[in-house]
Amino acid sequence: MSTELSKLEQVTQELKKLKTLNRELEAIIESSYDVIYITDKNGVTLKTNSAIERITGIPKEYYVGKNVDALMKRGILKSSVTHKVLKQKRSVSTIQYNYSGKETLITGNPVMNDEGEIEKVVTNIRDLSELNELQTALKKANELNNSYKQEIEKLKSSTKKEEDVIITNHQMKLIYEMAERIADVDATVLILGETGVGKDVLAKFIYSKSTRAKQGNFIKLNCGAIPSNLLESELFGYESGAFTGANAKGKPGMFELADNGILFLDEVGELSFELQVKLLRTLQEKEIRRVGATKTKKVNVRIIAATNRNLKEMVLNGEFREDLYYRLNVIPISIPSLKERRDDIWPLIQLFLTQINHRYKKDKRIDVKLNDFFYRYNWPGNVRELSNLIERLVLTTQEQEIKIQDLPLEYRESKNSSLAFAELMTLKEAVELAEEKVLSLAVQACKTTYEIADALNTSQPTIVRKLKKYHLKIKE
């Protein structure tokens, strides 16, 4: 009898614990500003929170027990992220208008059982309409203050306009924070990254935050755009009569024009071996000699170099001087590609659309499906490609709303997978690529390594080790 009572008491205690945990879980879900929507593997709604009433205007009790198919038939949902998650067996994000006409970002995440099968789908719904309203209000405020900005610009000693910088991604924030910290040191900076990621924007940002912005100019030279036989005179200048066709008075080079300022050498990996020697000597001695001159001239120039090539590999192949590489590589900064920082895509779209509409006196807007395409596309040309495509669409479309069918043919025919295998690779490399992608999504969705371990059905120490391996950090 006493044994039975003991078991009953134990069961009672366990029941109390479960009730307490259930209340805590209910409180956590209910306190979320975003909609949390949970369905089973058949698409039947198990639970949602009150935030859904703010976004859709329909009481949350209405959804419980209803299948997402029935909600689609009623017109409450246009498409189901739950179905996509069940079909693709991975996290899925999309942008769509909901029942009440509000633009929403919807992300569905699968919950796996011990057999690796999906037993539930947890969907997060964020209202983008409020962000759009804030964007409109900010635009009006900026227009209101435009006259004050113009007066301030007149008072500035420098007439150069600082380019707009979008810093939403956590990794990009760290990069720009470091760039601001090293703005006033004279050490050489080497910016690495794919074509179009914004290397020149970062270089101008460093210049704008430095005291050199008040003392000298920001001069950019594209080392790959000028023939090597002309590049030396462009860099170092020339004396009168130095060569046939030369200006009779001579001409200062980029180093002289950038004196007390910053010289940005873009595509530095394209420099010939002879110019690499002369550039190294200039960096060491801080003086230049014009073509055809007999005397040297002291210059106070900070060098920022950039390349999309692997300079270290070029050194090993004998294509780039090792001593110059280490002179340039004092502060290396690597900018991630746009597909590695997708949270920057939406703000960049808004920025470019606003700028291009203003430049061409247009009032175009982008359809939600096209926004979703932009978010999923891998952007081999990065930020530059995104900017150029938006400008092209604004100028070539007839309607005010730009839709996905307005895309050029080469974009519409693209398979455009966010997890793309561009070339043949080993199974180990393919597994690592997929693993890194899943973990990248997890650090965006989860707040702790324990949550990630639970979501991915593995141990917390394994998650810590994997995050360290792929240099990933949980989003703060």
Backbone torsions as a table, in degrees:
resi	resn	phi	psi	omega
1	MET	NA	-44.5	179.9
2	SER	-64.1	-34.6	178.5
3	THR	-64.8	-42.2	179.1
4	GLU	-64.4	-40.3	177.7
5	LEU	-64.3	-39.6	178.8
6	SER	-62.7	-43.1	178.7
7	LYS	-64.5	-40.5	179.5
8	LEU	-63.5	-40.8	179.3
9	GLU	-65.4	-39.3	178.6
10	GLN	-64.3	-43.2	177.8
11	VAL	-63.0	-39.8	179.1
12	THR	-62.5	-42.9	178.9
13	GLN	-63.5	-42.8	178.7
14	GLU	-62.9	-38.6	178.5
15	LEU	-63.8	-40.7	178.0
16	LYS	-63.0	-42.3	178.3
17	LYS	-61.4	-42.9	179.7
18	LEU	-63.6	-40.2	178.4
19	LYS	-64.5	-41.1	178.6
20	THR	-63.0	-47.2	178.3
21	LEU	-60.9	-39.2	-179.8
22	ASN	-64.8	-40.8	177.1
23	ARG	-63.7	-41.7	178.7
24	GLU	-63.4	-43.1	178.8
25	LEU	-62.5	-43.9	177.9
26	GLU	-59.2	-42.5	-179.1
27	ALA	-65.5	-41.6	179.6
28	ILE	-63.5	-48.2	-179.9
29	ILE	-62.9	-42.2	-176.8
30	GLU	-68.6	-30.2	-176.6
31	SER	-79.0	-10.6	-179.1
32	SER	-68.1	132.1	176.6
33	TYR	-71.0	-33.8	176.0
34	ASP	-81.2	158.4	176.8
35	VAL	-74.1	132.1	170.2
36	ILE	-114.0	122.6	-171.4
37	TYR	-129.6	118.4	-174.5
38	ILE	-115.1	128.3	176.3
39	THR	-125.6	161.9	174.6
40	ASP	-86.7	-174.8	-175.6
41	LYS	-68.1	-13.9	178.1
42	ASN	-97.2	2.9	178.9
43	GLY	86.1	10.8	178.9
44	VAL	-84.2	130.8	-177.0
45	THR	-70.9	125.0	179.2
46	LEU	-98.8	-39.0	-174.2
47	LYS	-161.5	148.9	170.2
48	THR	-151.8	171.9	-178.0
49	ASN	-113.7	176.3	-174.5
50	SER	-68.2	-16.6	180.0
51	ALA	-60.3	-26.0	-179.5
52	ILE	-66.7	-26.2	178.4
53	GLU	-70.4	-35.2	178.8
54	ARG	-67.4	-37.6	-175.7
55	ILE	-83.0	-39.2	-175.5
56	THR	-106.0	-19.5	-177.1
57	GLY	78.6	8.3	-179.8
58	ILE	-110.9	133.1	-179.3
59	PRO	-56.8	145.2	-176.7
60	LYS	-65.3	-28.5	-179.3
61	GLU	-62.1	-25.6	-177.8
62	TYR	-62.9	-34.0	-172.8
63	TYR	-79.5	-30.5	-173.1
64	VAL	-61.8	127.9	179.3
65	GLY	89.8	-10.1	-178.4
66	LYS	-93.7	143.4	177.5
67	ASN	-81.5	144.2	-179.3
68	VAL	-61.4	-26.6	176.4
69	ASP	-62.5	-41.2	179.5
70	ALA	-66.9	-37.3	178.5
71	LEU	-66.4	-35.8	176.9
72	MET	-67.5	-40.3	178.8
73	LYS	-63.8	-35.8	178.6
74	ARG	-75.7	-8.4	179.9
75	GLY	86.2	4.8	179.9
76	ILE	-73.4	-35.7	173.9
77	LEU	-114.9	140.4	176.4
78	LYS	-88.2	-36.1	175.0
79	SER	-150.2	161.5	-173.7
80	SER	-111.3	116.9	172.9
81	VAL	-68.2	-32.2	179.2
82	THR	-56.4	-45.7	178.5
83	HIS	-61.2	-40.8	-179.2
84	LYS	-65.2	-39.9	178.4
85	VAL	-64.6	-44.2	-179.5
86	LEU	-64.9	-34.8	-179.0
87	LYS	-76.6	-44.3	-174.9
88	GLN	-90.5	-13.9	179.0
89	LYS	55.5	42.6	177.3
90	ARG	-158.4	172.6	176.9
91	SER	-66.2	141.0	-179.0
92	VAL	-134.4	134.5	176.0
93	SER	-122.2	143.5	177.3
94	THR	-152.9	159.2	177.1
95	ILE	-115.5	128.2	179.8
96	GLN	-153.0	161.4	173.7
97	TYR	-85.8	137.6	-178.9
98	ASN	-92.8	-171.4	-176.2
99	TYR	-53.9	-38.7	-177.2
100	SER	-93.3	10.1	175.5
101	GLY	85.0	12.9	179.5
102	LYS	-91.3	141.1	178.2
103	GLU	-79.7	126.3	-175.4
104	THR	-130.6	147.5	171.4
105	LEU	-100.7	119.7	-174.8
106	ILE	-116.0	126.6	178.5
107	THR	-126.0	120.9	178.3
108	GLY	-106.8	136.3	-179.5
109	ASN	-125.9	132.2	179.5
110	PRO	-79.0	146.5	172.4
111	VAL	-113.2	117.7	-174.2
112	MET	-95.4	150.6	172.2
113	ASN	-92.7	-174.2	-176.4
114	ASP	-65.1	-23.8	179.1
115	GLU	-87.5	3.3	179.6
116	GLY	79.9	15.7	179.2
117	GLU	-101.3	149.1	-179.7
118	ILE	-74.0	126.4	176.0
119	GLU	-111.9	-22.3	176.4
120	LYS	-147.9	161.4	173.0
121	VAL	-127.9	123.7	178.1
122	VAL	-105.2	120.0	-176.9
123	THR	-112.5	134.7	175.8
124	ASN	-109.5	128.7	-178.0
125	ILE	-120.1	121.5	-179.5
126	ARG	-115.1	132.2	-179.2
127	ASP	-80.1	112.7	178.4
128	LEU	-86.6	-13.4	-178.7
129	SER	-61.6	-38.7	179.0
130	GLU	-64.8	-38.5	177.0
131	LEU	-65.3	-38.9	178.3
132	ASN	-64.2	-39.4	178.2
133	GLU	-64.6	-39.6	176.8
134	LEU	-64.6	-38.1	178.2
135	GLN	-62.6	-41.8	178.8
136	THR	-65.6	-42.4	178.6
137	ALA	-64.0	-39.7	178.6
138	LEU	-65.4	-38.5	178.7
139	LYS	-62.2	-43.5	179.1
140	LYS	-64.5	-39.4	179.3
141	ALA	-65.5	-38.8	178.6
142	ASN	-66.4	-39.6	178.0
143	GLU	-65.4	-37.1	178.9
144	LEU	-64.7	-35.6	-177.8
145	ASN	-91.1	2.5	-174.9
146	ASN	-59.9	-39.7	-179.3
147	SER	-63.9	-37.1	177.7
148	TYR	-67.2	-39.4	179.2
149	LYS	-62.3	-40.0	-179.7
150	GLN	-62.9	-39.2	178.0
151	GLU	-66.5	-39.5	178.7
152	ILE	-64.5	-41.4	179.6
153	GLU	-60.3	-36.3	179.9
154	LYS	-65.2	-29.5	-178.2
155	LEU	-82.5	-16.0	-178.8
156	LYS	-73.0	143.2	179.2
157	SER	-70.8	-32.5	179.0
158	SER	-94.1	138.9	179.6
159	THR	-96.7	2.2	-178.0
160	LYS	-77.4	138.5	179.6
161	LYS	-94.8	125.9	177.6
162	GLU	-74.9	132.0	-178.5
163	GLU	-71.6	152.1	177.2
164	ASP	-66.2	138.3	-179.6
165	VAL	-123.1	124.9	176.0
166	ILE	-97.6	119.2	-179.5
167	ILE	-129.2	87.0	177.3
168	THR	-109.9	-42.6	-178.9
169	ASN	-63.2	138.6	-176.9
170	HIS	-60.2	-43.4	-179.3
171	GLN	-64.8	-38.4	178.5
172	MET	-67.2	-35.7	176.4
173	LYS	-60.6	-42.9	178.9
174	LEU	-63.3	-39.4	179.7
175	ILE	-63.2	-46.7	-177.9
176	TYR	-72.9	-29.7	174.2
177	GLU	-64.6	-42.3	177.3
178	MET	-66.3	-40.1	179.3
179	ALA	-59.3	-38.9	178.7
180	GLU	-69.0	-35.6	179.8
181	ARG	-66.9	-34.4	-176.5
182	ILE	-98.5	10.5	-176.4
183	ALA	-60.9	-35.0	-174.5
184	ASP	-104.2	16.6	169.7
185	VAL	-101.6	156.9	-174.8
186	ASP	-95.8	7.4	179.8
187	ALA	-64.6	146.7	179.5
188	THR	-71.2	139.8	179.9
189	VAL	-112.6	134.2	174.8
190	LEU	-116.4	113.2	-178.5
191	ILE	-97.9	123.9	-177.8
192	LEU	-113.5	149.7	178.5
193	GLY	158.6	162.0	179.7
194	GLU	-64.0	163.8	176.6
195	THR	-59.9	130.6	174.1
196	GLY	87.7	7.7	-177.7
197	VAL	-81.8	-12.6	178.7
198	GLY	108.0	35.1	179.8
199	LYS	-66.4	-40.7	179.5
200	ASP	-68.6	-32.5	178.0
201	VAL	-64.7	-42.4	178.5
202	LEU	-65.2	-40.0	178.9
203	ALA	-61.6	-43.5	178.8
204	LYS	-67.2	-33.8	177.5
205	PHE	-63.4	-44.6	178.1
206	ILE	-59.7	-43.5	178.8
207	TYR	-61.8	-45.2	-176.1
208	SER	-64.3	-27.9	-178.6
209	LYS	-91.1	-1.5	-176.9
210	SER	-100.4	160.2	175.7
211	THR	-69.4	-18.9	178.0
212	ARG	-64.2	-21.5	178.1
213	ALA	-62.5	-25.8	179.4
214	LYS	-93.4	-11.9	-173.6
215	GLN	-109.2	-29.7	-175.8
216	GLY	-150.0	-176.3	-174.3
217	ASN	-97.8	160.9	169.2
218	PHE	-99.0	113.6	-177.7
219	ILE	-114.9	127.0	179.8
220	LYS	-109.1	134.6	175.4
221	LEU	-130.7	121.8	176.5
222	ASN	-87.8	105.2	-174.3
223	CYS	-67.9	-17.3	-179.1
224	GLY	-94.8	-6.7	-175.1
225	ALA	-99.3	-7.8	-176.7
226	ILE	-117.3	132.5	177.3
227	PRO	-54.9	142.1	-174.8
228	SER	-59.5	-29.4	-179.8
229	ASN	-73.6	-16.7	177.7
230	LEU	-103.5	-16.6	-173.5
231	LEU	-65.4	-35.2	-179.1
232	GLU	-61.9	-45.4	180.0
233	SER	-68.7	-29.9	176.8
234	GLU	-68.4	-39.6	-179.2
235	LEU	-73.7	-48.2	-169.3
236	PHE	-108.7	-6.2	-179.7
237	GLY	78.6	178.1	179.4
238	TYR	-149.1	157.7	177.5
239	GLU	-88.0	164.2	178.4
240	SER	-62.9	136.0	178.8
241	GLY	75.0	13.7	-177.1
242	ALA	-65.5	-32.0	178.1
243	PHE	-160.2	165.7	-178.4
244	THR	-61.2	130.5	179.0
245	GLY	89.3	-0.7	-179.2
246	ALA	-72.9	151.6	176.3
247	ASN	-60.5	135.0	-176.0
248	ALA	-62.1	-25.4	-178.6
249	LYS	-96.1	-0.4	-174.6
250	GLY	81.0	178.5	-177.5
251	LYS	-153.0	132.6	176.3
252	PRO	-72.5	148.0	178.7
253	GLY	-92.4	-178.0	-177.3
254	MET	-62.7	-33.9	178.5
255	PHE	-62.9	-42.4	179.7
256	GLU	-68.9	-39.4	179.3
257	LEU	-66.5	-27.3	-179.0
258	ALA	-95.2	10.1	-177.9
259	ASP	-55.7	130.9	-175.7
260	ASN	70.5	3.5	179.3
261	GLY	-121.5	-144.7	-177.3
262	ILE	-126.6	133.9	173.5
263	LEU	-106.5	118.4	-178.7
264	PHE	-99.9	111.9	-179.9
265	LEU	-97.8	96.1	179.4
266	ASP	-82.1	147.8	-177.9
267	GLU	53.0	48.6	-176.6
268	VAL	-64.1	-21.2	179.1
269	GLY	-68.0	-10.8	-179.6
270	GLU	-88.8	-3.6	-179.4
271	LEU	-63.9	139.9	175.7
272	SER	-70.6	162.3	-178.7
273	PHE	-60.6	-38.8	-178.7
274	GLU	-63.8	-42.3	-179.8
275	LEU	-72.5	-29.5	175.9
276	GLN	-60.8	-40.7	178.4
277	VAL	-62.4	-45.4	-177.3
278	LYS	-69.4	-37.0	177.6
279	LEU	-65.4	-41.7	178.5
280	LEU	-60.6	-43.2	179.5
281	ARG	-62.8	-39.4	179.2
282	THR	-65.5	-41.9	179.2
283	LEU	-65.1	-35.7	-178.6
284	GLN	-74.9	-44.0	-172.2
285	GLU	-98.5	-11.8	-179.6
286	LYS	54.9	40.9	174.9
287	GLU	-148.5	153.4	-178.6
288	ILE	-125.2	161.4	174.6
289	ARG	-131.3	121.0	177.4
290	ARG	-63.1	153.8	174.5
291	VAL	-62.0	125.7	-179.9
292	GLY	87.3	0.2	-178.3
293	ALA	-93.8	159.0	177.8
294	THR	-108.1	-14.3	-178.9
295	LYS	-115.1	153.4	176.7
296	THR	-97.2	164.4	-179.5
297	LYS	-135.8	131.1	178.9
298	LYS	-71.4	139.6	176.0
299	VAL	-134.4	145.8	177.0
300	ASN	-113.8	87.3	-173.6
301	VAL	-128.0	134.2	171.5
302	ARG	-95.0	134.9	-177.8
303	ILE	-100.8	129.0	166.1
304	ILE	-118.9	120.9	180.0
305	ALA	-111.0	157.2	179.8
306	ALA	-146.9	149.4	177.3
307	THR	-160.1	153.0	172.3
308	ASN	-103.1	6.6	-179.4
309	ARG	-100.7	161.8	178.3
310	ASN	-88.1	94.1	-175.6
311	LEU	-64.3	-35.5	-179.4
312	LYS	-62.7	-40.5	177.3
313	GLU	-67.6	-36.8	177.7
314	MET	-64.6	-35.9	176.6
315	VAL	-62.2	-45.5	-179.8
316	LEU	-64.0	-30.8	-179.8
317	ASN	-88.1	1.4	179.4
318	GLY	75.5	20.5	-178.1
319	GLU	-99.4	-10.9	-179.3
320	PHE	-143.8	138.7	-176.8
321	ARG	-67.6	131.5	-178.9
322	GLU	-65.8	-40.6	-178.4
323	ASP	-66.3	-36.2	177.0
324	LEU	-69.9	-38.7	178.8
325	TYR	-56.3	-46.6	-178.5
326	TYR	-72.3	-25.3	173.6
327	ARG	-68.2	-38.1	-178.3
328	LEU	-81.4	-31.0	-170.4
329	ASN	-90.0	36.0	179.8
330	VAL	-69.8	-49.1	176.0
331	ILE	-123.5	92.2	178.8
332	PRO	-81.8	137.4	176.5
333	ILE	-130.8	120.5	-179.7
334	SER	-105.1	120.9	-179.5
335	ILE	-93.7	124.5	179.9
336	PRO	-68.8	153.7	177.4
337	SER	-69.7	164.6	-176.8
338	LEU	-64.7	-33.4	-180.0
339	LYS	-68.6	-18.1	177.9
340	GLU	-89.7	-6.8	178.6
341	ARG	-137.6	62.6	-174.5
342	ARG	-64.4	-22.1	178.7
343	ASP	-68.5	-9.2	174.3
344	ASP	-87.0	-14.9	-171.3
345	ILE	-65.0	-49.4	-176.8
346	TRP	-62.8	-46.9	176.8
347	PRO	-61.5	-35.6	178.0
348	LEU	-65.8	-39.4	177.5
349	ILE	-59.0	-46.5	-179.6
350	GLN	-62.2	-42.0	180.0
351	LEU	-63.1	-51.9	-177.0
352	PHE	-64.9	-40.2	-179.8
353	LEU	-63.5	-42.0	177.9
354	THR	-63.4	-46.3	-179.1
355	GLN	-62.7	-46.1	-175.8
356	ILE	-71.3	-39.4	174.5
357	ASN	-58.2	-43.3	-179.7
358	HIS	-66.7	-41.8	-176.3
359	ARG	-64.5	-40.7	-175.8
360	TYR	-104.4	9.7	178.8
361	LYS	56.2	48.6	177.7
362	LYS	-112.3	171.2	176.1
363	ASP	-139.0	50.4	-177.4
364	LYS	-80.7	153.1	174.0
365	ARG	-134.9	162.7	-173.3
366	ILE	-109.4	130.2	179.2
367	ASP	-63.7	150.7	-176.6
368	VAL	-62.3	-36.1	179.4
369	LYS	-67.8	-36.0	177.0
370	LEU	-69.0	-37.6	174.5
371	ASN	-58.4	-41.7	179.6
372	ASP	-65.5	-39.1	176.7
373	PHE	-61.8	-47.2	179.1
374	PHE	-56.4	-38.9	-177.6
375	TYR	-68.3	-35.4	-175.4
376	ARG	-87.1	-23.5	-175.0
377	TYR	-67.1	147.0	-172.7
378	ASN	-87.3	-8.7	172.7
379	TRP	48.5	70.9	176.9
380	PRO	-61.8	-26.7	177.0
381	GLY	-93.6	3.3	173.6
382	ASN	60.5	-145.5	-172.8
383	VAL	-61.8	-37.7	-179.8
384	ARG	-63.1	-41.0	178.7
385	GLU	-64.4	-42.9	179.1
386	LEU	-60.5	-47.0	179.8
387	SER	-61.6	-46.2	-178.6
388	ASN	-64.7	-38.2	-179.3
389	LEU	-67.6	-42.0	179.1
390	ILE	-63.8	-42.0	177.9
391	GLU	-62.4	-42.3	178.7
392	ARG	-61.4	-44.1	-178.5
393	LEU	-67.5	-40.7	178.8
394	VAL	-60.8	-39.1	-175.3
395	LEU	-83.1	-25.3	-173.0
396	THR	-103.2	-15.9	-179.5
397	THR	-86.5	146.8	-178.4
398	GLN	-88.4	-38.8	-176.7
399	GLU	-78.0	160.5	178.4
400	GLN	-69.6	-33.9	179.3
401	GLU	-97.4	122.9	179.5
402	ILE	-86.4	124.8	-175.8
403	LYS	-113.4	169.9	-174.8
404	ILE	-64.1	-28.5	178.3
405	GLN	-72.9	-11.0	176.4
406	ASP	-81.9	-8.4	179.9
407	LEU	-61.9	145.5	172.9
408	PRO	-58.7	155.2	-173.9
409	LEU	-57.1	-38.5	-175.9
410	GLU	-65.8	-24.7	177.2
411	TYR	-82.8	-39.2	-178.5
412	ARG	-68.0	-26.9	-179.4
413	GLU	-88.9	-6.8	-178.9
414	SER	-69.7	136.2	174.9
415	LYS	-68.7	-36.7	165.5
416	ASN	56.9	41.7	176.7
417	SER	-77.5	136.3	178.4
418	SER	-72.9	-16.2	175.1
419	LEU	-119.8	82.2	-171.0
420	ALA	-104.4	137.9	174.3
421	PHE	-103.3	98.4	-171.1
422	ALA	-76.5	-20.6	-177.5
423	GLU	-152.0	166.4	178.9
424	LEU	-63.8	134.7	-179.8
425	MET	-146.1	168.6	179.1
426	THR	-72.3	160.7	178.1
427	LEU	-61.1	-37.4	179.4
428	LYS	-61.9	-43.9	179.0
429	GLU	-64.5	-39.4	179.2
430	ALA	-65.0	-42.3	178.5
431	VAL	-63.1	-42.6	179.7
432	GLU	-64.5	-38.0	178.4
433	LEU	-63.2	-45.4	178.5
434	ALA	-65.9	-40.3	-179.6
435	GLU	-63.1	-43.1	179.3
436	GLU	-64.3	-37.9	179.8
437	LYS	-64.6	-45.9	-179.5
438	VAL	-63.1	-43.1	179.2
439	LEU	-66.5	-35.0	177.3
440	SER	-61.8	-41.1	176.8
441	LEU	-67.6	-37.7	-177.2
442	ALA	-66.4	-40.5	-178.5
443	VAL	-69.4	-20.9	175.3
444	GLN	-78.8	-31.5	-173.1
445	ALA	-94.5	-25.8	-173.9
446	CYS	-110.3	156.8	-176.0
447	LYS	-102.3	-19.6	-179.6
448	THR	-138.4	162.8	177.6
449	THR	-67.6	-26.6	177.3
450	TYR	-68.0	-40.4	177.8
451	GLU	-63.6	-41.2	179.0
452	ILE	-63.5	-44.9	179.5
453	ALA	-59.2	-40.6	179.7
454	ASP	-67.7	-42.5	-178.6
455	ALA	-67.2	-35.3	-177.1
456	LEU	-97.6	5.0	175.2
457	ASN	57.7	51.1	177.4
458	THR	-144.8	-175.0	-177.6
459	SER	-89.5	154.2	-179.8
460	GLN	-64.2	-41.4	176.8
461	PRO	-60.4	-34.4	177.2
462	THR	-64.4	-42.7	179.0
463	ILE	-62.6	-44.6	179.1
464	VAL	-58.5	-43.7	-179.6
465	ARG	-65.9	-41.9	-178.9
466	LYS	-67.9	-40.8	178.5
467	LEU	-61.6	-40.1	177.9
468	LYS	-65.6	-39.0	-179.9
469	LYS	-61.3	-42.5	-175.9
470	TYR	-98.5	10.3	177.3
471	HIS	56.2	44.8	-179.3
472	LEU	-106.6	146.9	177.6
473	LYS	-131.6	146.9	178.7
474	ILE	-68.7	135.1	-178.8
475	LYS	-67.0	128.7	-179.0
476	GLU	-82.7	NA	NA
